[in-house]
Every structure is written in C-alpha cells, then in structure tokens.
Amino acid sequence: MGIATESQFHVLAVDDSLIDRTLIEKLLKISSYQVTTVDSGSKALEFLGLRENDQSDPNSPSVSPNNHQEVEVNLIITDYCMPGMTGYDLLKKIKESSSLRNIPVVIMSSENEPSRISRCLEEGAEEFFLKPVRLADLNRLRPHMMKTKLKDQIQEVQEKIENPEVQQQLHQLQNENDQQQTPQEQQQLSLPQANNHKRKTMEQGPAPEADRTRPRYNDIATVV
C-alpha cells in the first residue's frame, strides 16, 4: 500500500469568479494537483454525485446520491460568497452526506470576518483562506488530504478483515497449515511454551521444604 503523492490528489475548486477560478486552478496545478473547476455550488454537488432535492418537501434530505460520479475527489476548495448556494451552504451539504463528509473542505473569502471564519470552521471546514490565495496557502492542503487518505485506507483494510468471507478463508488457511505440520514441527512449536514454563519455575525458586519436625508435645520436638 503506497503513499499517495500530490499528482494522485484531485482537488475540486468552486468559484463563480472566472479570474479567481483561473488563479486557483493555476496554483493547484503548479502544486502538482489534479484539478477540476466549477462555477457554482450546485455544479459542485452534481460533480460529486449529489443532487439537490425539491426543498418544498421538508421531509426530503437536502441532497441525495447520484451514482454517476466516477472520479475521486480528495479535497474541495470553495469561495464563500457565490450567488445561489454559498460556500457555507455547500460545506453544510457535504458534511450532511454520509458518503462525502470525510472529504476535507477549505473556504476562501476576500472578506476577513471573524464570525464568518468561526462559523465555517465549526461546521467542519479544515481551513479558511483569505483572497487572493497564495501558493504558500496551498502548501497547507496536503496534510489534510494525507490524513483523509490514510483513514480511508485503514477503513478499507478493516472492512476486508471483518468480511465474513475473508474470516472464513483465514480460518481455512489456518486449518490447512495445522494439518500440513509434521509431528516434529508441532513439537518445535510447543518447545517455547515448555521452556517458558521451566524458566518461570526456576525464577520462582525451589519449593519450600516440608517442616521436618514433628508436632511438639510438652515443649519437646523430635527430629525425624
């Protein structure tokens, strides 16, 4: 299982401004990331395989899965102020999705408003960048993607191990291995246990000798 490099990471950049979108795309490519850009939050959801439901039905979820997504996205960087769906709205919808909530989200904004920054970070954003975004800012993206990638790999291994079919195969292999062992091999495997028992006995010292005196009668002890 290899460690992912920057060229293997895919970033989805969302910004309604063509100038800002072009700039962030250029900086991400300079940093050797694969980049996809869209100009709205709704298009970002569509690319991620989610679609907005009819909000007139209060019982319907805000987003639902769409099975057309085939490209893995490792991080989303989005502008805060966009017409229609803001970057904050997009962040909330992503964190509400069971399939996408683990994707790191970074918010960009040209306005340095502490309340806005705090709200985004509390909702689950990893970073909040002030525009114009600089190349040094993008250096902070990789640790977030590495952490998420590692979690995904660990979860994948755990799911494979916990799979009943895998458990059955491991049990079968163990039985076959036990059957193929010769008596000499089984004896060798049991030797460490015997040696450990012997070593433990020696460490505890010899058993205390039995009392060699008979019960005392009238304060007189007779030695055997």
C-alpha positions as CSV (number, residue, x, y, z in Angstrom):
1,M,0.0,0.0,0.0
2,G,1.9,3.0,-1.3
3,I,1.8,6.6,0.0
4,A,-0.2,8.9,-2.3
5,T,1.7,11.8,-4.0
6,E,0.4,15.2,-4.9
7,S,-0.2,14.1,-8.5
8,Q,-2.6,11.5,-7.2
9,F,-4.6,14.0,-5.3
10,H,-7.7,15.5,-7.0
11,V,-9.0,18.9,-5.9
12,L,-12.4,20.3,-6.8
13,A,-12.3,24.1,-7.0
14,V,-15.5,26.1,-6.8
15,D,-15.7,29.8,-7.5
16,D,-18.2,31.9,-9.5
17,S,-15.4,34.4,-10.4
18,L,-13.6,33.4,-13.6
19,I,-10.5,35.4,-12.6
20,D,-10.3,33.8,-9.1
21,R,-11.2,30.3,-10.5
22,T,-8.4,30.6,-13.1
23,L,-5.9,31.7,-10.5
24,I,-6.7,28.9,-8.0
25,E,-6.6,26.3,-10.8
26,K,-3.1,27.6,-11.9
27,L,-1.8,27.5,-8.3
28,L,-3.1,24.0,-7.8
29,K,-1.5,22.7,-11.0
30,I,1.8,24.3,-10.0
31,S,1.5,22.3,-6.8
32,S,1.1,19.2,-9.0
33,Y,-2.5,18.5,-8.0
34,Q,-5.2,17.3,-10.4
35,V,-7.8,20.0,-10.7
36,T,-11.5,20.2,-11.7
37,T,-13.2,23.7,-11.6
38,V,-16.8,24.6,-11.5
39,D,-18.6,28.0,-11.1
40,S,-21.3,27.2,-8.6
41,G,-22.2,25.1,-5.6
42,S,-24.9,23.2,-7.5
43,K,-22.5,22.1,-10.2
44,A,-20.1,21.0,-7.5
45,L,-22.8,18.8,-5.9
46,E,-23.6,17.4,-9.4
47,F,-19.9,16.6,-10.0
48,L,-19.7,15.0,-6.6
49,G,-22.7,12.7,-7.4
50,L,-25.2,14.6,-5.3
51,R,-28.3,16.4,-6.5
52,E,-30.5,18.9,-4.7
53,N,-34.0,17.7,-3.9
54,D,-37.2,19.7,-4.0
55,Q,-36.9,21.9,-0.9
56,S,-40.7,22.3,-0.8
57,D,-40.8,18.9,0.9
58,P,-39.4,19.4,4.4
59,N,-39.1,15.6,4.9
60,S,-36.8,15.1,1.9
61,P,-33.0,15.3,2.5
62,S,-31.1,18.3,1.2
63,V,-29.1,16.1,-1.1
64,S,-29.4,12.6,-2.4
65,P,-26.8,10.3,-4.0
66,N,-26.3,10.1,-7.7
67,N,-24.4,7.1,-8.9
68,H,-22.8,8.8,-11.9
69,Q,-19.7,10.1,-10.1
70,E,-16.6,8.1,-11.1
71,V,-13.7,10.5,-10.2
72,E,-12.4,10.5,-6.6
73,V,-12.2,14.0,-5.1
74,N,-9.7,14.4,-2.3
75,L,-10.4,18.0,-1.3
76,I,-12.8,20.7,-2.1
77,I,-11.8,24.4,-2.1
78,T,-14.7,26.8,-2.5
79,D,-15.4,30.5,-2.5
80,Y,-17.7,31.7,0.3
81,C,-19.7,34.4,-1.5
82,M,-21.4,32.9,-4.5
83,P,-24.9,33.6,-5.9
84,G,-27.5,30.9,-5.1
85,M,-25.6,28.4,-3.0
86,T,-22.9,30.0,-0.9
87,G,-19.7,28.2,0.0
88,Y,-21.0,27.8,3.5
89,D,-24.2,26.1,2.2
90,L,-22.1,23.8,0.1
91,L,-19.9,22.9,3.1
92,K,-23.1,22.0,5.1
93,K,-24.5,19.8,2.4
94,I,-21.2,17.9,2.0
95,K,-20.9,17.3,5.8
96,E,-24.5,16.1,5.8
97,S,-23.7,13.5,3.2
98,S,-22.6,10.1,4.6
99,S,-20.6,9.4,1.5
100,L,-18.8,12.7,1.3
101,R,-18.5,14.1,4.8
102,N,-14.9,12.9,5.1
103,I,-13.7,15.0,2.2
104,P,-11.7,18.0,3.5
105,V,-13.3,21.3,2.6
106,V,-11.5,24.7,2.5
107,I,-13.3,28.0,2.3
108,M,-11.9,31.1,0.5
109,S,-13.1,34.7,1.0
110,S,-12.0,38.2,0.2
111,E,-13.6,39.4,3.5
112,N,-11.9,38.9,6.8
113,E,-14.9,38.5,9.1
114,P,-14.1,36.5,12.3
115,S,-17.8,35.4,12.7
116,R,-17.8,34.0,9.2
117,I,-14.5,32.2,9.7
118,S,-15.6,30.7,13.0
119,R,-18.9,29.6,11.6
120,C,-17.2,27.7,8.7
121,L,-14.6,26.1,11.0
122,E,-17.3,25.0,13.4
123,E,-19.3,23.5,10.6
124,G,-16.3,21.3,9.6
125,A,-14.1,23.4,7.3
126,E,-10.4,22.5,7.5
127,E,-9.0,25.9,6.6
128,F,-10.2,29.4,5.8
129,F,-8.1,31.3,3.2
130,L,-8.2,35.0,2.6
131,K,-8.1,36.0,-1.1
132,P,-6.0,36.4,-3.1
133,V,-4.9,32.8,-2.3
134,R,-1.1,32.4,-2.4
135,L,1.0,29.4,-3.2
136,A,2.1,29.2,0.4
137,D,-1.5,28.7,1.4
138,L,-1.9,25.7,-0.8
139,N,1.1,24.0,1.0
140,R,-1.3,23.5,3.9
141,L,-3.7,21.4,1.9
142,R,-1.6,18.2,1.6
143,P,-1.7,17.2,5.3
144,H,-5.5,17.3,5.2
145,M,-5.6,15.0,2.2
146,M,-2.9,12.7,3.5
147,K,-4.9,12.3,6.8
148,T,-8.1,11.5,5.0
149,K,-6.4,9.1,2.6
150,L,-4.8,7.2,5.4
151,K,-8.1,7.0,7.2
152,D,-9.7,5.6,4.1
153,Q,-7.0,3.0,3.6
154,I,-7.3,1.9,7.3
155,Q,-11.0,1.6,7.0
156,E,-10.7,-0.4,3.8
157,V,-8.3,-2.8,5.4
158,Q,-10.6,-3.2,8.5
159,E,-13.6,-3.8,6.2
160,K,-11.7,-6.5,4.4
161,I,-10.6,-8.2,7.6
162,E,-14.1,-8.1,9.1
163,N,-15.6,-9.5,6.0
164,P,-17.1,-13.0,6.8
165,E,-15.7,-14.5,3.6
166,V,-12.2,-13.3,4.5
167,Q,-12.6,-14.6,8.0
168,Q,-13.6,-18.0,6.6
169,Q,-10.7,-18.0,4.2
170,L,-8.2,-17.2,7.0
171,H,-9.7,-19.9,9.2
172,Q,-9.5,-22.4,6.4
173,L,-5.8,-21.5,5.7
174,Q,-5.0,-21.9,9.4
175,N,-6.6,-25.4,9.4
176,E,-4.7,-26.4,6.3
177,N,-1.5,-25.1,7.8
178,D,-2.1,-27.1,11.0
179,Q,-2.8,-30.3,9.1
180,Q,0.4,-29.9,7.0
181,Q,2.6,-29.6,10.0
182,T,4.7,-32.7,10.8
183,P,4.9,-34.0,14.4
184,Q,8.4,-32.7,14.6
185,E,7.2,-29.1,13.7
186,Q,4.4,-29.3,16.2
187,Q,6.9,-30.4,18.8
188,Q,9.2,-27.5,17.9
189,L,6.2,-25.1,18.2
190,S,5.5,-26.4,21.7
191,L,9.1,-26.1,22.9
192,P,8.9,-22.4,23.6
193,Q,5.9,-23.0,25.9
194,A,7.8,-25.7,27.8
195,N,10.9,-23.6,28.1
196,N,8.8,-20.6,29.4
197,H,7.3,-22.9,32.0
198,K,10.7,-24.2,33.0
199,R,12.1,-20.7,33.2
200,K,9.2,-19.5,35.3
201,T,9.7,-22.4,37.7
202,M,13.4,-21.6,38.1
203,E,12.7,-17.9,38.7
204,Q,10.2,-18.8,41.5
205,G,12.9,-20.9,43.2
206,P,12.7,-24.3,44.8
207,A,9.5,-25.2,46.6
208,P,9.8,-24.7,50.4
209,E,10.8,-27.9,52.3
210,A,8.2,-29.5,54.5
211,D,8.5,-29.0,58.2
212,R,10.8,-31.7,59.3
213,T,9.8,-31.5,62.9
214,R,7.0,-33.5,64.4
215,P,4.4,-31.7,66.4
216,R,5.7,-30.5,69.7
217,Y,4.5,-32.3,72.8
218,N,5.2,-30.9,76.2
219,D,7.6,-28.4,74.5
220,I,9.8,-31.2,73.2
221,A,10.4,-31.5,69.4
222,T,11.6,-34.8,68.0
223,V,13.7,-34.5,64.8
224,V,13.0,-37.1,62.1
